[in-house]
Amino acid sequence: MTSMLLLFVHAAGWGLMLAGAFFIFTGALGLIRLPGFYARLHGAGITDTLGAELLILGLITQAGFSLDAVKLLLIGLITFFTSPTAAHAIANAAYVTGLRPEPHNTSGPKRSS
């Protein structure tokens, strides 16, 4: 019984870490593929926070009930609050220095007549 529970906890931890790695990879692709500064910042900021939190949760499940898990939890809390704050500070600095968001094209693709 105990070994089955331990196997489930380790599998859940690896699942969380793989999901976190997927979101971090998706954010890296967003930096390459998204148009404009603000779209890239938004995509990278969200996936970076989610990916880091999932990775840390996976590491907490691997660490078990220990001092390491408490340290990882504190790192996760700090990351949870500082990553969105840093993204906002970067966006605000860009806006103040004159970089304006690009207008959104809602009319769809242009057709030549």
C-alpha positions in Angstrom: 0.0 0.0 0.0 2.7 2.5 1.0 4.8 1.7 -2.1 1.8 2.3 -4.3 1.2 5.7 -2.7 4.9 6.6 -3.0 4.8 5.6 -6.7 1.8 7.8 -7.2 3.4 10.8 -5.5 6.6 10.4 -7.6 4.5 10.1 -10.8 2.5 13.2 -9.9 5.8 15.1 -9.2 7.2 14.1 -12.5 4.0 15.1 -14.2 4.0 18.5 -12.6 7.7 19.0 -13.6 7.0 18.0 -17.2 4.0 20.3 -17.4 6.2 23.2 -16.0 8.9 22.5 -18.6 6.2 22.5 -21.3 4.9 25.9 -20.3 8.4 27.3 -20.0 9.1 26.0 -23.5 5.8 27.5 -24.8 6.8 30.8 -23.3 10.2 30.6 -25.1 8.4 30.0 -28.4 6.1 32.9 -27.7 9.1 35.2 -27.4 10.1 34.2 -30.9 6.6 34.0 -32.6 4.5 36.7 -31.1 4.5 40.1 -32.8 5.4 43.2 -30.8 7.0 43.9 -27.5 3.9 43.9 -25.3 2.5 40.6 -26.8 5.9 38.9 -26.2 6.1 40.3 -22.7 2.6 39.1 -21.9 3.1 35.6 -23.3 6.5 35.2 -21.6 5.4 36.6 -18.3 2.3 34.3 -17.9 4.0 31.1 -19.0 7.1 31.8 -17.0 5.2 32.2 -13.8 3.0 29.1 -14.4 5.9 27.0 -15.6 8.1 27.9 -12.6 5.3 27.3 -10.1 4.5 23.8 -11.7 8.2 22.9 -11.6 8.5 24.0 -7.9 5.3 22.0 -7.0 6.8 19.0 -8.7 10.0 19.4 -6.7 8.0 19.8 -3.5 6.3 16.5 -4.1 9.7 14.8 -4.8 11.2 16.3 -1.6 8.5 15.0 0.7 7.9 16.5 4.2 11.3 18.1 4.8 13.0 21.4 5.2 13.8 21.3 1.5 10.1 21.4 0.8 9.6 24.4 3.0 12.5 26.2 1.2 11.0 25.3 -2.2 7.6 26.6 -1.0 9.2 29.9 0.0 10.9 30.1 -3.4 7.6 29.5 -5.1 5.8 32.2 -3.1 8.6 34.7 -3.9 8.4 33.7 -7.6 4.6 34.0 -7.6 4.7 37.6 -6.5 7.8 38.9 -8.1 7.5 37.5 -11.6 4.2 39.4 -12.5 5.5 42.5 -10.7 8.7 42.5 -12.8 6.7 42.0 -16.0 4.5 45.0 -15.1 7.6 47.1 -14.2 9.1 46.3 -17.6 5.9 47.1 -19.5 5.5 50.4 -17.5 9.1 51.4 -18.2 8.6 50.7 -21.9 5.4 52.7 -22.0 6.8 55.7 -20.1 9.8 55.8 -22.5 7.5 56.1 -25.5 6.9 52.6 -26.7 3.2 52.5 -27.5 1.2 49.3 -28.1 0.5 48.5 -31.7 -3.2 48.8 -32.7 -5.0 45.5 -33.0 -6.3 44.7 -36.5 -9.9 43.4 -36.2 -10.9 43.6 -39.8 -9.1 40.4 -40.7 -6.7 39.8 -43.6 -6.7 42.3 -46.4 -7.8 41.2 -49.8 -6.6 42.6 -53.0 -9.4 43.5 -55.5 
